[in-house]
Amino acid sequence: MHELESEKSLLDDEKLNVLFREMVQMCLWGNATDLSLLTHMSPDDIRHLQSVGKDAQAARQQFILKDDQEQLWKHLSSLKDGRVDFVLDNSGFELFTDLVFADFLVTYTPYVSKVYFHPKLIPWFVSDVTPPDFDQAISSLLDTSFFPASSTGGNSSDMGSEHLKHMVLRWRNYIDQGVFNLSVASDTPLGGNAPPAEFWTAPWPYWNMEIQAPELFKTLQESDLVIFKGDLK
């Protein structure tokens, strides 16, 4: 993302399309590190799953059952200062990729100016994002002691840390400005009373949302694009 800052003025629709496809793949495969599925995997296995390079993306293409990226790009690129909603799934690496994707949309494209993130009120499948997780992700990424010291050391590691800090500070600024929004208050306790988020762990199917969760239904109607990361329903 850091490299894009110096090239922002050169990002036409064609280049944004290429970057968009990479972001979609990254965001999609972030789900591969669902903590409920990784009980017997080593750290090296997990790092392999988190690989988002072009070779890794190409190898995974065969596992995508339905690919509507072309139609999605047509819709997204027709927007001006639009709104995108993320219905979140896992905390940790997947939430990080969701935030990177959201950052790309609002920082480097003219299509989106506001993003809403929808957490769950309880961690239904072990690692689901809850309101405290969202805040903790930002604070942890800004904590220099959060990441283990690099075994290689050197300037590249220091530069990477600075670039990460710069990006996450931008996210915090977006939260303060209302560009990034959590659908419920960030201090909502686990299992707390927050109607906009209760639907995600309720027994109702999506076609009952208008009746069972009218507040949520109304707010999603105001969105230009809703990205469902979870598979709970």
N, C-alpha and C positions, 0 to 999 in steps of 0.2 A: 504494500500500500504506500510505503514511503516513496518508492520510485515514481508512483503515479502523480505525486504532488507537483513535481517539476514538469510533468507532461500534460497537466490538466487541460491547458488551453488547446492541446493538439488532439484531444479525445473526441473525434467525430462519431457519428452513429455506427459506422462500420467497426471502429476500434472498440467502442463501448459494447457492441454485440459480442465480440470475441471475449472480452473481459467478463461480460454477463454470463456467458456459458461456463466459463471457468468457475465463477462464483456459485452458480447453480450446482455444479458438480461437487464443489467443496462443501456446500451447505447440505446437499443430499447425503453424501457419504460420511458427514460428521456423525450421523446416526449409527455408524458401524461400531462406535465405541460406547454403546449403551451399557452401562455398568451392570445391568441385570444379566447380560450375556457373557461377561468377561471373567467369570469367577476362576477359570482355570488357565487364563492366558498370562504370559510373562510380559514384563514391560516392553521387551523388543517386539513381541507380537502386536501389542497395542500401538506402538509407534508405526509399525508397518500398516496397520489399518488406518492410521491418521494421515498417511501419505496422500497428498493431493496434487502431485505432479502430473504432467501430461501423460506419461507412460501409465501411471496408476489409473488415471481416468479412462484411458483407452481400454485398458484391461477390464475395467468394470462395466463398460458400455453394454456388454452382452447381458448383464444382469438387470438392466432397466426394462421393465415390462411395457411401459407406455411412456413415450417421450414426447411431450408437447412443448418443448422449448421454443420452437419456431412460433407457434401461436401465442405463447406467453410473451415472447419478445415483441411481437407485433402490438399486442395490447399495451405492454409497459412503455414502449417507445412512443406511443401515441399520447401519453400523459404529459401534463405540465404541472409541476408542484403537486403531485398526487400523494395519496396516502397508502401505505402498505402495512398490513397486519401480519405478525408472526404468531401462530398458535404454537407455543414452545413445547419441546419434548424433554430432552435430557440436559442436565446441567453439565458443567465441565467443558470438555472439548467441543461438544455440539453447540452449546450456548455461545461459546467463543466464535465459532464459524457463523452463527446467526448474526452476531453483532458485527462481524467483519462484512458480511453481505449487506446488512442494513447501512453500515458506514459507506460502503461503495455506492449504494443507491442515492444517498442524500448528499454525499460529498463530491462525487465525481460525475453524476448525471443530472440533467435538468428535469428528469421525469418525476422524482419523488422528493418531497420536502418534509414529510412527517412519517414516523414509524411508531406503531403500537405493538407492544409485546404482551402476550397473554400467558401467564403462568397458571399452575394448578395450586390449589390451597393445601394439598397434601401430596407427598411423593408417592403417587399411586404405584408406579413401577420402579421402586428403589431410587432412581436418580432423576425423577421428573423435576423440572425447575419450579421452585416455589418462590414467593416474593423475597424472602431472605437470601436465597441463592443468587438472585439477580444482583442485589447490592453487593454481596460478597464477591461475586465475580469481578466487579469493577475494582473494589478495594484490594483484592488479592493480586490482580494484574499490575497494580501500582506499588505493591509491596516488594522491595528489592530482595527480601529474604524468602519470598514465596518460591522462587525458582532455585534449584540446586546450582551450585557453582559449576561453571563449565570446566570439563576436564582438559579441554584444549586451550582455554584462555584466549588472550589476544584481543586485538582491537575489534575484530568482527563481532565477537560476543557482546562487547560493550556497546557497539553501534546498534546491534539488534535490540538490546535492552532500551536504548534511548529512543529508537524508532517505535518500539512497543509503547513506551511511556507516552510519547507524543500522541499516538493514536488513541490510547485509552483516555488521556486527558481531554481529547476532543469529544469522546463519547460522554464523559462526565459533563462537559459543557453542553452537549446536546440534551442531556437529561435536564440540566438546569434551565435550558431555554425552551423546553417542551417540544423539541424535535424528536427525541426518543422518549416514549411514554410507556409506563407500565400500566396495565389495565386496572390494577388495584393499587392501593397505597403500598409503598415498599415496606412499611413496618407492619403490614398485616400478618398476624401470627399464624402458625400452622393450624389449619382447621378453623380459621377465623371466619367471621361473617362478612362476606364480600360477594354480593349477588353477581357481579360481572364475571366471576371466575368459578362459581359453584357448579355451573353446567358441565365443566370439563371432567368432573369426577362423579357426576350424577348418572343414574341409569337410563337417561332419556336419549333416544337416537336424534340425529341432526334434524330430521323433519319435524320434531316436536319443539325445536328451539324457540320458535316464535311464540308458542303458548307457555312453555315452561321457563324460558329465560328471555322475556321480551326486551329487557334492558340490553343484554348482550346482542340479541338479534338486531336491534336498532343500531347499535354502534358498528356492527359489522356491515350493515347496509351502507354506512357512510364511507366505507373503505373502497379503494379502487382495485385492490388485490389482497386476497387473504391466502397466506402460505401456511398450510397445515403441516407441522413437523411431526406431530404425534400420531400414533395409531391406536389410541385407547378406544375410540369409538369406531 
